[in-house]
Amino acid sequence: MLYGVFLMLSSLLCSLQLSAGSFPRPLTAQEERHYLTLARAGDEDARNILIERNLRLVAHIMNKG
């Protein structure tokens, strides 16, 4: 399962880098709290926003691995 998550995130990361050329801006603390609340309630769009806006962290973790 962990391998599947890694593949999904790495493909998302690559596709966003190729299409946009840079990472999306990080969320503010207030925005992050808002989207976390929505994601906990089952909102998939909020979950996706959290993932996309935290790609810098994902890239950093992937590069360390």
N, CA, C and O atoms as a Tripos MOL2 file, in Angstrom:
@<TRIPOS>MOLECULE
protein
  260   259    65     0     0
PROTEIN
NO_CHARGES

@<TRIPOS>ATOM
      1 N           0.8220   -1.1870    0.0000 N.3       1 MET1
      2 CA          0.0000    0.0000    0.0000 C.3       1 MET1
      3 C           0.8710    1.2580    0.0000 C.2       1 MET1
      4 O           0.5920    2.2110   -0.7290 O.2       1 MET1
      5 N           1.9170    1.2580    0.8140 N.am      2 LEU2
      6 CA          2.8000    2.4230    0.8760 C.3       2 LEU2
      7 C           3.4390    2.6870   -0.4860 C.2       2 LEU2
      8 O           3.6040    3.8380   -0.8920 O.2       2 LEU2
      9 N           3.7910    1.6250   -1.1760 N.am      3 TYR3
     10 CA          4.3800    1.7710   -2.5020 C.3       3 TYR3
     11 C           3.3900    2.4280   -3.4690 C.2       3 TYR3
     12 O           3.7700    3.2660   -4.2870 O.2       3 TYR3
     13 N           2.1170    2.0360   -3.3650 N.am      4 GLY4
     14 CA          1.0830    2.6200   -4.2140 C.3       4 GLY4
     15 C           0.9150    4.1080   -3.9600 C.2       4 GLY4
     16 O           0.7490    4.8890   -4.8970 O.2       4 GLY4
     17 N           0.9580    4.4990   -2.6950 N.am      5 VAL5
     18 CA          0.8570    5.9200   -2.3440 C.3       5 VAL5
     19 C           2.0580    6.6730   -2.9040 C.2       5 VAL5
     20 O           1.9110    7.7670   -3.4490 O.2       5 VAL5
     21 N           3.2410    6.0890   -2.7700 N.am      6 PHE6
     22 CA          4.4420    6.7130   -3.3040 C.3       6 PHE6
     23 C           4.3220    6.9260   -4.8160 C.2       6 PHE6
     24 O           4.6570    7.9960   -5.3230 O.2       6 PHE6
     25 N           3.8480    5.9110   -5.5270 N.am      7 LEU7
     26 CA          3.6930    6.0400   -6.9820 C.3       7 LEU7
     27 C           2.6890    7.1210   -7.3470 C.2       7 LEU7
     28 O           2.9160    7.9110   -8.2630 O.2       7 LEU7
     29 N           1.5760    7.1490   -6.6200 N.am      8 MET8
     30 CA          0.5520    8.1500   -6.9010 C.3       8 MET8
     31 C           1.0990    9.5590   -6.6780 C.2       8 MET8
     32 O           0.9080   10.4370   -7.5200 O.2       8 MET8
     33 N           1.7680    9.7790   -5.5640 N.am      9 LEU9
     34 CA          2.2930   11.0980   -5.2630 C.3       9 LEU9
     35 C           3.4150   11.5030   -6.2140 C.2       9 LEU9
     36 O           3.4970   12.6630   -6.6180 O.2       9 LEU9
     37 N           4.2680   10.5660   -6.5700 N.am     10 SER10
     38 CA          5.3580   10.9120   -7.4800 C.3      10 SER10
     39 C           4.8340   11.2440   -8.8750 C.2      10 SER10
     40 O           5.3580   12.1430   -9.5330 O.2      10 SER10
     41 N           3.8090   10.5300   -9.3310 N.am     11 SER11
     42 CA          3.2480   10.8570  -10.6470 C.3      11 SER11
     43 C           2.5280   12.1990  -10.6150 C.2      11 SER11
     44 O           2.5950   12.9620  -11.5780 O.2      11 SER11
     45 N           1.8340   12.4930   -9.5020 N.am     12 LEU12
     46 CA          1.1800   13.7880   -9.3540 C.3      12 LEU12
     47 C           2.2180   14.9010   -9.3380 C.2      12 LEU12
     48 O           2.0500   15.9290   -9.9930 O.2      12 LEU12
     49 N           3.2790   14.6880   -8.5930 N.am     13 LEU13
     50 CA          4.3500   15.6740   -8.5080 C.3      13 LEU13
     51 C           4.9560   15.9500   -9.8760 C.2      13 LEU13
     52 O           5.1430   17.1070  -10.2520 O.2      13 LEU13
     53 N           5.2590   14.9060  -10.6130 N.am     14 CYS14
     54 CA          5.8650   15.0660  -11.9460 C.3      14 CYS14
     55 C           4.9210   15.7700  -12.9070 C.2      14 CYS14
     56 O           5.3460   16.6440  -13.6620 O.2      14 CYS14
     57 N           3.6570   15.4040  -12.8890 N.am     15 SER15
     58 CA          2.7130   16.0210  -13.8220 C.3      15 SER15
     59 C           2.5190   17.4960  -13.5130 C.2      15 SER15
     60 O           2.4080   18.3030  -14.4360 O.2      15 SER15
     61 N           2.4750   17.8690  -12.2450 N.am     16 LEU16
     62 CA          2.3220   19.2740  -11.9040 C.3      16 LEU16
     63 C           3.5820   20.0640  -12.2280 C.2      16 LEU16
     64 O           3.4920   21.2070  -12.6760 O.2      16 LEU16
     65 N           4.7430   19.4830  -12.0110 N.am     17 GLN17
     66 CA          5.9800   20.1880  -12.3310 C.3      17 GLN17
     67 C           6.1030   20.4020  -13.8350 C.2      17 GLN17
     68 O           6.5290   21.4720  -14.2720 O.2      17 GLN17
     69 N           5.7390   19.4130  -14.6250 N.am     18 LEU18
     70 CA          5.8650   19.5350  -16.0670 C.3      18 LEU18
     71 C           4.8630   20.5270  -16.6400 C.2      18 LEU18
     72 O           5.1810   21.2540  -17.5810 O.2      18 LEU18
     73 N           3.6530   20.5630  -16.0830 N.am     19 SER19
     74 CA          2.6400   21.4360  -16.6520 C.3      19 SER19
     75 C           2.7690   22.8690  -16.1530 C.2      19 SER19
     76 O           2.5540   23.8030  -16.9250 O.2      19 SER19
     77 N           3.1110   23.0670  -14.8900 N.am     20 ALA20
     78 CA          3.1320   24.4110  -14.3330 C.3      20 ALA20
     79 C           4.5340   24.9820  -14.2120 C.2      20 ALA20
     80 O           4.7050   26.2000  -14.2430 O.2      20 ALA20
     81 N           5.5340   24.1330  -14.0750 N.am     21 GLY21
     82 CA          6.8890   24.6120  -13.9500 C.3      21 GLY21
     83 C           7.2930   24.9990  -12.5440 C.2      21 GLY21
     84 O           8.4660   25.2780  -12.2970 O.2      21 GLY21
     85 N           6.3450   25.0220  -11.6120 N.am     22 SER22
     86 CA          6.6780   25.3410  -10.2240 C.3      22 SER22
     87 C           5.5950   24.7780   -9.3090 C.2      22 SER22
     88 O           4.5360   24.3410   -9.7600 O.2      22 SER22
     89 N           5.8880   24.8030   -8.0290 N.am     23 PHE23
     90 CA          4.9290   24.3090   -7.0530 C.3      23 PHE23
     91 C           3.8350   25.3380   -6.7990 C.2      23 PHE23
     92 O           4.0760   26.5410   -6.9020 O.2      23 PHE23
     93 N           2.6350   24.8730   -6.4680 N.am     24 PRO24
     94 CA          1.5950   25.8290   -6.0600 C.3      24 PRO24
     95 C           1.9690   26.4650   -4.7280 C.2      24 PRO24
     96 O           2.7180   25.8830   -3.9440 O.2      24 PRO24
     97 N           1.4510   27.6480   -4.4790 N.am     25 ARG25
     98 CA          1.7990   28.3280   -3.2240 C.3      25 ARG25
     99 C           1.2520   27.5440   -2.0360 C.2      25 ARG25
    100 O           0.1860   26.9360   -2.1290 O.2      25 ARG25
    101 N           1.9760   27.5570   -0.9260 N.am     26 PRO26
    102 CA          1.5030   26.8470    0.2690 C.3      26 PRO26
    103 C           0.2490   27.5150    0.8340 C.2      26 PRO26
    104 O          -0.0010   28.6970    0.5940 O.2      26 PRO26
    105 N          -0.5220   26.7530    1.5750 N.am     27 LEU27
    106 CA         -1.7080   27.2870    2.2300 C.3      27 LEU27
    107 C          -1.3050   28.1100    3.4530 C.2      27 LEU27
    108 O          -0.2900   27.8360    4.0920 O.2      27 LEU27
    109 N          -2.1110   29.1160    3.7670 N.am     28 THR28
    110 CA         -1.9140   29.8200    5.0290 C.3      28 THR28
    111 C          -2.4000   28.9050    6.1490 C.2      28 THR28
    112 O          -3.0780   27.9110    5.8890 O.2      28 THR28
    113 N          -2.0620   29.2330    7.3770 N.am     29 ALA29
    114 CA         -2.5050   28.4180    8.5150 C.3      29 ALA29
    115 C          -4.0300   28.3610    8.5810 C.2      29 ALA29
    116 O          -4.6040   27.3130    8.8780 O.2      29 ALA29
    117 N          -4.6760   29.4780    8.3060 N.am     30 GLN30
    118 CA         -6.1430   29.5260    8.3340 C.3      30 GLN30
    119 C          -6.7480   28.6660    7.2190 C.2      30 GLN30
    120 O          -7.7090   27.9320    7.4500 O.2      30 GLN30
    121 N          -6.1870   28.7580    6.0240 N.am     31 GLU31
    122 CA         -6.6720   27.9310    4.9170 C.3      31 GLU31
    123 C          -6.4800   26.4500    5.2130 C.2      31 GLU31
    124 O          -7.3620   25.6340    4.9440 O.2      31 GLU31
    125 N          -5.3100   26.1060    5.7760 N.am     32 GLU32
    126 CA         -5.0370   24.7110    6.0740 C.3      32 GLU32
    127 C          -6.0340   24.1600    7.0940 C.2      32 GLU32
    128 O          -6.5290   23.0450    6.9350 O.2      32 GLU32
    129 N          -6.3300   24.9350    8.1420 N.am     33 ARG33
    130 CA         -7.3350   24.4960    9.1260 C.3      33 ARG33
    131 C          -8.6930   24.2840    8.4680 C.2      33 ARG33
    132 O          -9.3890   23.3110    8.7570 O.2      33 ARG33
    133 N          -9.0620   25.2040    7.5810 N.am     34 HIS34
    134 CA        -10.3490   25.1090    6.8830 C.3      34 HIS34
    135 C         -10.4310   23.8280    6.0510 C.2      34 HIS34
    136 O         -11.4080   23.0840    6.1410 O.2      34 HIS34
    137 N          -9.4040   23.5780    5.2460 N.am     35 TYR35
    138 CA         -9.4160   22.3900    4.3850 C.3      35 TYR35
    139 C          -9.2760   21.0950    5.1720 C.2      35 TYR35
    140 O          -9.8200   20.0650    4.7750 O.2      35 TYR35
    141 N          -8.5470   21.1400    6.2900 N.am     36 LEU36
    142 CA         -8.4570   19.9490    7.1450 C.3      36 LEU36
    143 C          -9.8190   19.5950    7.7320 C.2      36 LEU36
    144 O         -10.1860   18.4220    7.8030 O.2      36 LEU36
    145 N         -10.5580   20.6030    8.1480 N.am     37 THR37
    146 CA        -11.8960   20.3650    8.6860 C.3      37 THR37
    147 C         -12.7950   19.7440    7.6240 C.2      37 THR37
    148 O         -13.5210   18.7890    7.9010 O.2      37 THR37
    149 N         -12.7470   20.2810    6.4190 N.am     38 LEU38
    150 CA        -13.5650   19.7370    5.3300 C.3      38 LEU38
    151 C         -13.1370   18.3160    4.9620 C.2      38 LEU38
    152 O         -13.9760   17.4450    4.7350 O.2      38 LEU38
    153 N         -11.8200   18.0920    4.9070 N.am     39 ALA39
    154 CA        -11.3140   16.7660    4.5390 C.3      39 ALA39
    155 C         -11.7180   15.7210    5.5770 C.2      39 ALA39
    156 O         -12.0660   14.5960    5.2190 O.2      39 ALA39
    157 N         -11.6730   16.0830    6.8520 N.am     40 ARG40
    158 CA        -12.0880   15.1450    7.9020 C.3      40 ARG40
    159 C         -13.5590   14.7760    7.7690 C.2      40 ARG40
    160 O         -13.9680   13.6820    8.1560 O.2      40 ARG40
    161 N         -14.3500   15.6890    7.2210 N.am     41 ALA41
    162 CA        -15.7770   15.4400    7.0210 C.3      41 ALA41
    163 C         -16.0450   14.6520    5.7440 C.2      41 ALA41
    164 O         -17.1940   14.3450    5.4280 O.2      41 ALA41
    165 N         -14.9710   14.3210    5.0050 N.am     42 GLY42
    166 CA        -15.1180   13.4950    3.8110 C.3      42 GLY42
    167 C         -15.0750   14.2330    2.4910 C.2      42 GLY42
    168 O         -15.3420   13.6340    1.4500 O.2      42 GLY42
    169 N         -14.7480   15.5110    2.4990 N.am     43 ASP43
    170 CA        -14.7000   16.3050    1.2720 C.3      43 ASP43
    171 C         -13.4270   15.9630    0.4880 C.2      43 ASP43
    172 O         -12.3230   16.3070    0.9090 O.2      43 ASP43
    173 N         -13.5890   15.2910   -0.6440 N.am     44 GLU44
    174 CA        -12.4320   14.8600   -1.4390 C.3      44 GLU44
    175 C         -11.7340   16.0320   -2.1260 C.2      44 GLU44
    176 O         -10.5170   15.9980   -2.3110 O.2      44 GLU44
    177 N         -12.4800   17.0630   -2.5060 N.am     45 ASP45
    178 CA        -11.8380   18.2310   -3.1180 C.3      45 ASP45
    179 C         -10.8980   18.9090   -2.1220 C.2      45 ASP45
    180 O          -9.8000   19.3290   -2.4860 O.2      45 ASP45
    181 N         -11.3320   19.0150   -0.8670 N.am     46 ALA46
    182 CA        -10.4820   19.6040    0.1720 C.3      46 ALA46
    183 C          -9.2380   18.7490    0.3790 C.2      46 ALA46
    184 O          -8.1400   19.2820    0.5440 O.2      46 ALA46
    185 N          -9.3990   17.4490    0.3730 N.am     47 ARG47
    186 CA         -8.2620   16.5180    0.5190 C.3      47 ARG47
    187 C          -7.2660   16.7270   -0.6110 C.2      47 ARG47
    188 O          -6.0580   16.7650   -0.3800 O.2      47 ARG47
    189 N          -7.7690   16.8600   -1.8250 N.am     48 ASN48
    190 CA         -6.8950   17.0620   -2.9840 C.3      48 ASN48
    191 C          -6.1630   18.3970   -2.9130 C.2      48 ASN48
    192 O          -4.9950   18.4890   -3.2890 O.2      48 ASN48
    193 N          -6.8450   19.4250   -2.4340 N.am     49 ILE49
    194 CA         -6.2060   20.7280   -2.2870 C.3      49 ILE49
    195 C          -5.0650   20.6300   -1.2820 C.2      49 ILE49
    196 O          -3.9850   21.1740   -1.5130 O.2      49 ILE49
    197 N          -5.2980   19.9430   -0.1720 N.am     50 LEU50
    198 CA         -4.2400   19.7590    0.8340 C.3      50 LEU50
    199 C          -3.0350   19.0410    0.2310 C.2      50 LEU50
    200 O          -1.8920   19.4220    0.4830 O.2      50 LEU50
    201 N          -3.2840   18.0220   -0.5490 N.am     51 ILE51
    202 CA         -2.1880   17.2740   -1.1810 C.3      51 ILE51
    203 C          -1.4290   18.1580   -2.1550 C.2      51 ILE51
    204 O          -0.2010   18.2220   -2.1080 O.2      51 ILE51
    205 N          -2.1470   18.8380   -3.0350 N.am     52 GLU52
    206 CA         -1.5000   19.6550   -4.0570 C.3      52 GLU52
    207 C          -0.6980   20.8020   -3.4640 C.2      52 GLU52
    208 O           0.3890   21.1180   -3.9480 O.2      52 GLU52
    209 N          -1.2260   21.4250   -2.4240 N.am     53 ARG53
    210 CA         -0.5600   22.5830   -1.8430 C.3      53 ARG53
    211 C           0.6170   22.2020   -0.9480 C.2      53 ARG53
    212 O           1.4040   23.0700   -0.5700 O.2      53 ARG53
    213 N           0.7490   20.9280   -0.6060 N.am     54 ASN54
    214 CA          1.8650   20.4760    0.2170 C.3      54 ASN54
    215 C           2.8960   19.6950   -0.5950 C.2      54 ASN54
    216 O           3.6520   18.9000   -0.0370 O.2      54 ASN54
    217 N           2.9280   19.9170   -1.8980 N.am     55 LEU55
    218 CA          3.8550   19.1790   -2.7560 C.3      55 LEU55
    219 C           5.3160   19.4950   -2.4710 C.2      55 LEU55
    220 O           6.1850   18.6570   -2.7160 O.2      55 LEU55
    221 N           5.6040   20.6860   -1.9570 N.am     56 ARG56
    222 CA          6.9940   20.9820   -1.5950 C.3      56 ARG56
    223 C           7.4800   19.9990   -0.5400 C.2      56 ARG56
    224 O           8.5960   19.4870   -0.6210 O.2      56 ARG56
    225 N           6.6310   19.7410    0.4500 N.am     57 LEU57
    226 CA          6.9860   18.7860    1.5020 C.3      57 LEU57
    227 C           7.1500   17.3880    0.9220 C.2      57 LEU57
    228 O           8.0840   16.6680    1.2740 O.2      57 LEU57
    229 N           6.2420   17.0090    0.0360 N.am     58 VAL58
    230 CA          6.3250   15.6910   -0.6000 C.3      58 VAL58
    231 C           7.6310   15.5670   -1.3750 C.2      58 VAL58
    232 O           8.3120   14.5460   -1.2780 O.2      58 VAL58
    233 N           7.9860   16.5890   -2.1380 N.am     59 ALA59
    234 CA          9.2230   16.5590   -2.9170 C.3      59 ALA59
    235 C          10.4350   16.4770   -1.9980 C.2      59 ALA59
    236 O          11.3890   15.7550   -2.2860 O.2      59 ALA59
    237 N          10.3970   17.2030   -0.9170 N.am     60 HIS60
    238 CA         11.5160   17.1680    0.0440 C.3      60 HIS60
    239 C          11.6750   15.7630    0.6330 C.2      60 HIS60
    240 O          12.7890   15.2460    0.7180 O.2      60 HIS60
    241 N          10.5770   15.1570    1.0340 N.am     61 ILE61
    242 CA         10.6210   13.8160    1.6080 C.3      61 ILE61
    243 C          11.1050   12.8080    0.5570 C.2      61 ILE61
    244 O          11.9150   11.9340    0.8660 O.2      61 ILE61
    245 N          10.6170   12.9270   -0.6690 N.am     62 MET62
    246 CA         11.0250   12.0040   -1.7330 C.3      62 MET62
    247 C          12.5250   12.1300   -2.0210 C.2      62 MET62
    248 O          13.1930   11.1260   -2.2650 O.2      62 MET62
    249 N          13.0430   13.3270   -1.9940 N.am     63 ASN63
    250 CA         14.4720   13.5390   -2.2740 C.3      63 ASN63
    251 C          15.3530   13.0090   -1.1550 C.2      63 ASN63
    252 O          16.4920   12.6140   -1.4030 O.2      63 ASN63
    253 N          14.8520   12.9950    0.0610 N.am     64 LYS64
    254 CA         15.6210   12.4690    1.2010 C.3      64 LYS64
    255 C          15.6520   10.9460    1.2020 C.2      64 LYS64
    256 O          16.6040   10.3360    1.6890 O.2      64 LYS64
    257 N          14.5890   10.3300    0.6450 N.am     65 GLY65
    258 CA         14.4410    8.8730    0.6910 C.3      65 GLY65
    259 C          15.4470    8.1610   -0.0830 C.2      65 GLY65
    260 O          15.4350    6.9310   -0.1280 O.2      65 GLY65
@<TRIPOS>BOND
     1     1     2 1
     2     2     3 1
     3     3     4 2
     4     3     5 am
     5     5     6 1
     6     6     7 1
     7     7     8 2
     8     7     9 am
     9     9    10 1
    10    10    11 1
    11    11    12 2
    12    11    13 am
    13    13    14 1
    14    14    15 1
    15    15    16 2
    16    15    17 am
    17    17    18 1
    18    18    19 1
    19    19    20 2
    20    19    21 am
    21    21    22 1
    22    22    23 1
    23    23    24 2
    24    23    25 am
    25    25    26 1
    26    26    27 1
    27    27    28 2
    28    27    29 am
    29    29    30 1
    30    30    31 1
    31    31    32 2
    32    31    33 am
    33    33    34 1
    34    34    35 1
    35    35    36 2
    36    35    37 am
    37    37    38 1
    38    38    39 1
    39    39    40 2
    40    39    41 am
    41    41    42 1
    42    42    43 1
    43    43    44 2
    44    43    45 am
    45    45    46 1
    46    46    47 1
    47    47    48 2
    48    47    49 am
    49    49    50 1
    50    50    51 1
    51    51    52 2
    52    51    53 am
    53    53    54 1
    54    54    55 1
    55    55    56 2
    56    55    57 am
    57    57    58 1
    58    58    59 1
    59    59    60 2
    60    59    61 am
    61    61    62 1
    62    62    63 1
    63    63    64 2
    64    63    65 am
    65    65    66 1
    66    66    67 1
    67    67    68 2
    68    67    69 am
    69    69    70 1
    70    70    71 1
    71    71    72 2
    72    71    73 am
    73    73    74 1
    74    74    75 1
    75    75    76 2
    76    75    77 am
    77    77    78 1
    78    78    79 1
    79    79    80 2
    80    79    81 am
    81    81    82 1
    82    82    83 1
    83    83    84 2
    84    83    85 am
    85    85    86 1
    86    86    87 1
    87    87    88 2
    88    87    89 am
    89    89    90 1
    90    90    91 1
    91    91    92 2
    92    91    93 am
    93    93    94 1
    94    94    95 1
    95    95    96 2
    96    95    97 am
    97    97    98 1
    98    98    99 1
    99    99   100 2
   100    99   101 am
   101   101   102 1
   102   102   103 1
   103   103   104 2
   104   103   105 am
   105   105   106 1
   106   106   107 1
   107   107   108 2
   108   107   109 am
   109   109   110 1
   110   110   111 1
   111   111   112 2
   112   111   113 am
   113   113   114 1
   114   114   115 1
   115   115   116 2
   116   115   117 am
   117   117   118 1
   118   118   119 1
   119   119   120 2
   120   119   121 am
   121   121   122 1
   122   122   123 1
   123   123   124 2
   124   123   125 am
   125   125   126 1
   126   126   127 1
   127   127   128 2
   128   127   129 am
   129   129   130 1
   130   130   131 1
   131   131   132 2
   132   131   133 am
   133   133   134 1
   134   134   135 1
   135   135   136 2
   136   135   137 am
   137   137   138 1
   138   138   139 1
   139   139   140 2
   140   139   141 am
   141   141   142 1
   142   142   143 1
   143   143   144 2
   144   143   145 am
   145   145   146 1
   146   146   147 1
   147   147   148 2
   148   147   149 am
   149   149   150 1
   150   150   151 1
   151   151   152 2
   152   151   153 am
   153   153   154 1
   154   154   155 1
   155   155   156 2
   156   155   157 am
   157   157   158 1
   158   158   159 1
   159   159   160 2
   160   159   161 am
   161   161   162 1
   162   162   163 1
   163   163   164 2
   164   163   165 am
   165   165   166 1
   166   166   167 1
   167   167   168 2
   168   167   169 am
   169   169   170 1
   170   170   171 1
   171   171   172 2
   172   171   173 am
   173   173   174 1
   174   174   175 1
   175   175   176 2
   176   175   177 am
   177   177   178 1
   178   178   179 1
   179   179   180 2
   180   179   181 am
   181   181   182 1
   182   182   183 1
   183   183   184 2
   184   183   185 am
   185   185   186 1
   186   186   187 1
   187   187   188 2
   188   187   189 am
   189   189   190 1
   190   190   191 1
   191   191   192 2
   192   191   193 am
   193   193   194 1
   194   194   195 1
   195   195   196 2
   196   195   197 am
   197   197   198 1
   198   198   199 1
   199   199   200 2
   200   199   201 am
   201   201   202 1
   202   202   203 1
   203   203   204 2
   204   203   205 am
   205   205   206 1
   206   206   207 1
   207   207   208 2
   208   207   209 am
   209   209   210 1
   210   210   211 1
   211   211   212 2
   212   211   213 am
   213   213   214 1
   214   214   215 1
   215   215   216 2
   216   215   217 am
   217   217   218 1
   218   218   219 1
   219   219   220 2
   220   219   221 am
   221   221   222 1
   222   222   223 1
   223   223   224 2
   224   223   225 am
   225   225   226 1
   226   226   227 1
   227   227   228 2
   228   227   229 am
   229   229   230 1
   230   230   231 1
   231   231   232 2
   232   231   233 am
   233   233   234 1
   234   234   235 1
   235   235   236 2
   236   235   237 am
   237   237   238 1
   238   238   239 1
   239   239   240 2
   240   239   241 am
   241   241   242 1
   242   242   243 1
   243   243   244 2
   244   243   245 am
   245   245   246 1
   246   246   247 1
   247   247   248 2
   248   247   249 am
   249   249   250 1
   250   250   251 1
   251   251   252 2
   252   251   253 am
   253   253   254 1
   254   254   255 1
   255   255   256 2
   256   255   257 am
   257   257   258 1
   258   258   259 1
   259   259   260 2
@<TRIPOS>SUBSTRUCTURE
     1 MET1         2 RESIDUE 1 A MET
     2 LEU2         6 RESIDUE 1 A LEU
     3 TYR3        10 RESIDUE 1 A TYR
     4 GLY4        14 RESIDUE 1 A GLY
     5 VAL5        18 RESIDUE 1 A VAL
     6 PHE6        22 RESIDUE 1 A PHE
     7 LEU7        26 RESIDUE 1 A LEU
     8 MET8        30 RESIDUE 1 A MET
     9 LEU9        34 RESIDUE 1 A LEU
    10 SER10       38 RESIDUE 1 A SER
    11 SER11       42 RESIDUE 1 A SER
    12 LEU12       46 RESIDUE 1 A LEU
    13 LEU13       50 RESIDUE 1 A LEU
    14 CYS14       54 RESIDUE 1 A CYS
    15 SER15       58 RESIDUE 1 A SER
    16 LEU16       62 RESIDUE 1 A LEU
    17 GLN17       66 RESIDUE 1 A GLN
    18 LEU18       70 RESIDUE 1 A LEU
    19 SER19       74 RESIDUE 1 A SER
    20 ALA20       78 RESIDUE 1 A ALA
    21 GLY21       82 RESIDUE 1 A GLY
    22 SER22       86 RESIDUE 1 A SER
    23 PHE23       90 RESIDUE 1 A PHE
    24 PRO24       94 RESIDUE 1 A PRO
    25 ARG25       98 RESIDUE 1 A ARG
    26 PRO26      102 RESIDUE 1 A PRO
    27 LEU27      106 RESIDUE 1 A LEU
    28 THR28      110 RESIDUE 1 A THR
    29 ALA29      114 RESIDUE 1 A ALA
    30 GLN30      118 RESIDUE 1 A GLN
    31 GLU31      122 RESIDUE 1 A GLU
    32 GLU32      126 RESIDUE 1 A GLU
    33 ARG33      130 RESIDUE 1 A ARG
    34 HIS34      134 RESIDUE 1 A HIS
    35 TYR35      138 RESIDUE 1 A TYR
    36 LEU36      142 RESIDUE 1 A LEU
    37 THR37      146 RESIDUE 1 A THR
    38 LEU38      150 RESIDUE 1 A LEU
    39 ALA39      154 RESIDUE 1 A ALA
    40 ARG40      158 RESIDUE 1 A ARG
    41 ALA41      162 RESIDUE 1 A ALA
    42 GLY42      166 RESIDUE 1 A GLY
    43 ASP43      170 RESIDUE 1 A ASP
    44 GLU44      174 RESIDUE 1 A GLU
    45 ASP45      178 RESIDUE 1 A ASP
    46 ALA46      182 RESIDUE 1 A ALA
    47 ARG47      186 RESIDUE 1 A ARG
    48 ASN48      190 RESIDUE 1 A ASN
    49 ILE49      194 RESIDUE 1 A ILE
    50 LEU50      198 RESIDUE 1 A LEU
    51 ILE51      202 RESIDUE 1 A ILE
    52 GLU52      206 RESIDUE 1 A GLU
    53 ARG53      210 RESIDUE 1 A ARG
    54 ASN54      214 RESIDUE 1 A ASN
    55 LEU55      218 RESIDUE 1 A LEU
    56 ARG56      222 RESIDUE 1 A ARG
    57 LEU57      226 RESIDUE 1 A LEU
    58 VAL58      230 RESIDUE 1 A VAL
    59 ALA59      234 RESIDUE 1 A ALA
    60 HIS60      238 RESIDUE 1 A HIS
    61 ILE61      242 RESIDUE 1 A ILE
    62 MET62      246 RESIDUE 1 A MET
    63 ASN63      250 RESIDUE 1 A ASN
    64 LYS64      254 RESIDUE 1 A LYS
    65 GLY65      258 RESIDUE 1 A GLY
